[in-house]
Amino acid sequence: MKRLLVSVFVMILAGGVLVLSPVWGLQLGPVWGLQDENLSANSEMTARIQAFDPEDFTRNFDVYAAEALEAPTALLFDMKDDYHLPSRFWGKPLSQNEIIYAIGHLKEQKINAGSALTFEPRALNVVNIKGKVLGYVYTSIRSNDIVMERKEDGNVKVFPPKFFLPDTGTAGGGR
């Protein structure tokens, strides 16, 4: 009888966690492989961006740069759908030539900066609270430096990253 009561208690507790996880802001889907994890690296999209097919990207995405095109901290690839990812702090969408230019400069920054930029440029998934991938942030910085507001209705606002470079002081306006 005691074993039955413990089992029922554990099942109720687990069910409560599952039911309340969206309310608490927990995302259990990525843990169980049910959805793409927010801001996780996406190797397939990274390869697509690095190969850059202008027709594919201009048809399917609006692309925004954080900071100047000569030294972008990130590129935001916003899928052309019902969701608009960029906050008001991003500029206007880039042209094909500007996208190519910015992608090249992100790669150069990693080579020239040495250890100042943490990673090779990679695409990070932007996933809403409902588990849908809405776009990608292409960057060399840590995913912790990307700030976004995720709302219950599925909308997401991504803010341009601001971070410190150890050897030059601040970049991107500091914090």
MIDOZA-165617 format. One record per residue (C-alpha): x, y, z; residue number from 1. Coordinates in Angstrom, 2 decimals, decimal comma. Layout:
N
+---------+---------+---------+-----+
|    east |   north |      up |   i |
+---------+---------+---------+-----+
|       X |       Y |       Z | NUM |
...
+---------+---------+---------+-----+
! end
This chain:
175
+---------+---------+---------+-----+
|    east |   north |      up |   i |
+---------+---------+---------+-----+
|    0,00 |    0,00 |    0,00 |   1 |
|    2,84 |    2,37 |    0,88 |   2 |
|    4,51 |    1,69 |   -2,50 |   3 |
|    1,21 |    2,49 |   -4,30 |   4 |
|    0,84 |    5,80 |   -2,43 |   5 |
|    4,43 |    6,79 |   -3,25 |   6 |
|    3,89 |    5,92 |   -6,92 |   7 |
|    0,69 |    7,99 |   -7,10 |   8 |
|    2,42 |   10,91 |   -5,37 |   9 |
|    5,35 |   10,80 |   -7,83 |  10 |
|    2,98 |   10,64 |  -10,82 |  11 |
|    0,99 |   13,62 |   -9,52 |  12 |
|    4,19 |   15,58 |   -8,89 |  13 |
|    5,56 |   14,81 |  -12,38 |  14 |
|    2,22 |   15,69 |  -13,98 |  15 |
|    2,15 |   18,98 |  -12,10 |  16 |
|    5,62 |   19,88 |  -13,32 |  17 |
|    4,62 |   19,09 |  -16,92 |  18 |
|    1,39 |   21,08 |  -16,71 |  19 |
|    2,94 |   24,08 |  -14,97 |  20 |
|    6,23 |   24,17 |  -16,90 |  21 |
|    5,00 |   26,75 |  -19,48 |  22 |
|    3,74 |   28,97 |  -16,65 |  23 |
|    7,12 |   28,77 |  -14,91 |  24 |
|    8,94 |   29,44 |  -18,18 |  25 |
|   10,49 |   25,98 |  -18,28 |  26 |
|   11,02 |   24,39 |  -21,66 |  27 |
|   11,07 |   20,65 |  -21,28 |  28 |
|   10,84 |   19,96 |  -25,04 |  29 |
|   14,55 |   20,58 |  -25,70 |  30 |
|   15,49 |   18,27 |  -22,82 |  31 |
|   13,46 |   15,44 |  -24,35 |  32 |
|   14,37 |   16,26 |  -27,96 |  33 |
|   10,87 |   17,48 |  -28,83 |  34 |
|   11,88 |   20,83 |  -30,27 |  35 |
|   14,88 |   22,93 |  -31,20 |  36 |
|   16,41 |   24,57 |  -28,17 |  37 |
|   16,34 |   28,35 |  -28,09 |  38 |
|   19,75 |   29,81 |  -29,05 |  39 |
|   21,28 |   26,39 |  -29,70 |  40 |
|   23,74 |   26,17 |  -32,59 |  41 |
|   22,24 |   25,02 |  -35,89 |  42 |
|   24,97 |   23,52 |  -38,08 |  43 |
|   22,71 |   23,15 |  -41,14 |  44 |
|   21,72 |   26,83 |  -41,06 |  45 |
|   25,32 |   27,86 |  -40,38 |  46 |
|   26,40 |   26,07 |  -43,58 |  47 |
|   23,54 |   27,71 |  -45,54 |  48 |
|   24,54 |   31,17 |  -44,33 |  49 |
|   28,22 |   30,61 |  -45,08 |  50 |
|   27,37 |   29,35 |  -48,60 |  51 |
|   24,91 |   32,28 |  -48,97 |  52 |
|   22,50 |   31,88 |  -51,84 |  53 |
|   21,16 |   35,44 |  -52,30 |  54 |
|   17,91 |   34,28 |  -53,89 |  55 |
|   17,14 |   31,88 |  -51,03 |  56 |
|   17,82 |   34,42 |  -48,32 |  57 |
|   16,13 |   37,45 |  -49,85 |  58 |
|   13,03 |   35,37 |  -50,62 |  59 |
|   12,79 |   33,73 |  -47,18 |  60 |
|   14,43 |   36,15 |  -44,72 |  61 |
|   14,84 |   39,78 |  -43,76 |  62 |
|   18,40 |   40,19 |  -42,46 |  63 |
|   19,50 |   42,83 |  -39,93 |  64 |
|   22,96 |   43,73 |  -38,63 |  65 |
|   23,95 |   44,61 |  -35,06 |  66 |
|   26,46 |   47,47 |  -35,21 |  67 |
|   28,28 |   48,62 |  -38,35 |  68 |
|   28,63 |   46,34 |  -41,37 |  69 |
|   32,43 |   46,54 |  -41,03 |  70 |
|   32,29 |   45,11 |  -37,51 |  71 |
|   28,91 |   43,45 |  -36,87 |  72 |
|   28,44 |   41,62 |  -33,59 |  73 |
|   25,54 |   39,62 |  -35,04 |  74 |
|   23,21 |   39,19 |  -37,99 |  75 |
|   19,55 |   38,47 |  -37,36 |  76 |
|   17,87 |   36,28 |  -39,99 |  77 |
|   14,13 |   36,91 |  -39,52 |  78 |
|   11,91 |   34,47 |  -41,41 |  79 |
|    9,30 |   36,19 |  -43,53 |  80 |
|    6,24 |   35,05 |  -41,61 |  81 |
|    3,69 |   36,44 |  -39,16 |  82 |
|    6,35 |   37,10 |  -36,52 |  83 |
|    8,69 |   40,13 |  -36,57 |  84 |
|   11,84 |   39,39 |  -34,55 |  85 |
|   13,96 |   42,56 |  -34,51 |  86 |
|   13,46 |   45,03 |  -31,70 |  87 |
|   13,47 |   48,71 |  -32,61 |  88 |
|   17,24 |   48,85 |  -31,98 |  89 |
|   18,15 |   46,97 |  -35,18 |  90 |
|   18,49 |   49,00 |  -38,35 |  91 |
|   16,70 |   48,48 |  -41,63 |  92 |
|   16,89 |   45,14 |  -43,47 |  93 |
|   20,12 |   44,64 |  -45,40 |  94 |
|   20,46 |   44,31 |  -49,16 |  95 |
|   22,04 |   41,21 |  -50,74 |  96 |
|   25,43 |   42,93 |  -51,09 |  97 |
|   25,32 |   44,18 |  -47,49 |  98 |
|   24,54 |   40,66 |  -46,23 |  99 |
|   27,50 |   39,19 |  -48,11 | 100 |
|   29,73 |   41,98 |  -46,82 | 101 |
|   28,59 |   41,50 |  -43,18 | 102 |
|   29,00 |   37,70 |  -43,30 | 103 |
|   32,56 |   38,16 |  -44,55 | 104 |
|   33,36 |   40,65 |  -41,81 | 105 |
|   32,01 |   38,36 |  -39,08 | 106 |
|   34,40 |   35,65 |  -40,28 | 107 |
|   37,32 |   38,15 |  -40,48 | 108 |
|   36,66 |   39,41 |  -36,96 | 109 |
|   37,16 |   35,93 |  -35,49 | 110 |
|   40,42 |   35,49 |  -37,41 | 111 |
|   41,77 |   38,97 |  -36,55 | 112 |
|   40,47 |   39,18 |  -32,97 | 113 |
|   42,01 |   35,92 |  -31,82 | 114 |
|   40,39 |   35,08 |  -28,52 | 115 |
|   38,31 |   38,27 |  -28,18 | 116 |
|   35,41 |   36,60 |  -29,99 | 117 |
|   34,51 |   33,30 |  -28,44 | 118 |
|   33,33 |   31,15 |  -31,35 | 119 |
|   33,50 |   30,70 |  -35,10 | 120 |
|   30,44 |   32,43 |  -36,53 | 121 |
|   27,45 |   30,13 |  -36,20 | 122 |
|   23,68 |   30,29 |  -36,54 | 123 |
|   21,71 |   30,10 |  -33,30 | 124 |
|   18,02 |   29,13 |  -33,37 | 125 |
|   15,49 |   31,74 |  -32,24 | 126 |
|   12,62 |   29,64 |  -30,89 | 127 |
|    9,38 |   31,02 |  -29,51 | 128 |
|    7,73 |   29,72 |  -26,35 | 129 |
|    5,54 |   27,44 |  -28,48 | 130 |
|    8,61 |   25,65 |  -29,87 | 131 |
|    8,58 |   27,15 |  -33,38 | 132 |
|   11,86 |   28,30 |  -34,95 | 133 |
|   11,28 |   31,89 |  -36,10 | 134 |
|   14,75 |   32,82 |  -37,30 | 135 |
|   18,45 |   32,72 |  -36,53 | 136 |
|   21,14 |   34,88 |  -34,95 | 137 |
|   24,45 |   34,48 |  -36,81 | 138 |
|   27,24 |   35,51 |  -34,45 | 139 |
|   30,65 |   34,75 |  -32,93 | 140 |
|   29,71 |   35,73 |  -29,39 | 141 |
|   28,25 |   33,67 |  -26,54 | 142 |
|   24,53 |   32,95 |  -26,70 | 143 |
|   24,26 |   34,42 |  -23,16 | 144 |
|   24,97 |   37,83 |  -24,69 | 145 |
|   21,84 |   37,67 |  -26,84 | 146 |
|   18,85 |   39,16 |  -25,10 | 147 |
|   15,30 |   38,53 |  -26,21 | 148 |
|   11,80 |   38,96 |  -24,98 | 149 |
|    9,64 |   35,85 |  -25,48 | 150 |
|    5,89 |   36,32 |  -25,07 | 151 |
|    3,11 |   33,82 |  -24,35 | 152 |
|    1,43 |   34,56 |  -27,72 | 153 |
|    4,52 |   33,27 |  -29,56 | 154 |
|    6,01 |   36,64 |  -30,43 | 155 |
|    9,71 |   37,17 |  -29,80 | 156 |
|   11,75 |   40,38 |  -29,85 | 157 |
|   15,50 |   39,98 |  -30,30 | 158 |
|   17,79 |   42,78 |  -29,14 | 159 |
|   21,22 |   43,50 |  -30,68 | 160 |
|   23,96 |   42,03 |  -28,49 | 161 |
|   26,21 |   44,33 |  -26,52 | 162 |
|   29,39 |   42,92 |  -25,03 | 163 |
|   32,91 |   43,73 |  -23,83 | 164 |
|   36,02 |   42,87 |  -25,83 | 165 |
|   38,87 |   42,13 |  -23,42 | 166 |
|   41,67 |   43,70 |  -25,46 | 167 |
|   40,00 |   46,91 |  -26,70 | 168 |
|   37,65 |   47,99 |  -23,94 | 169 |
|   34,05 |   47,94 |  -25,06 | 170 |
|   32,44 |   47,12 |  -28,36 | 171 |
|   28,85 |   47,58 |  -29,31 | 172 |
|   28,36 |   50,40 |  -26,80 | 173 |
|   29,14 |   48,35 |  -23,67 | 174 |
|   26,49 |   47,57 |  -21,07 | 175 |
+---------+---------+---------+-----+
! end
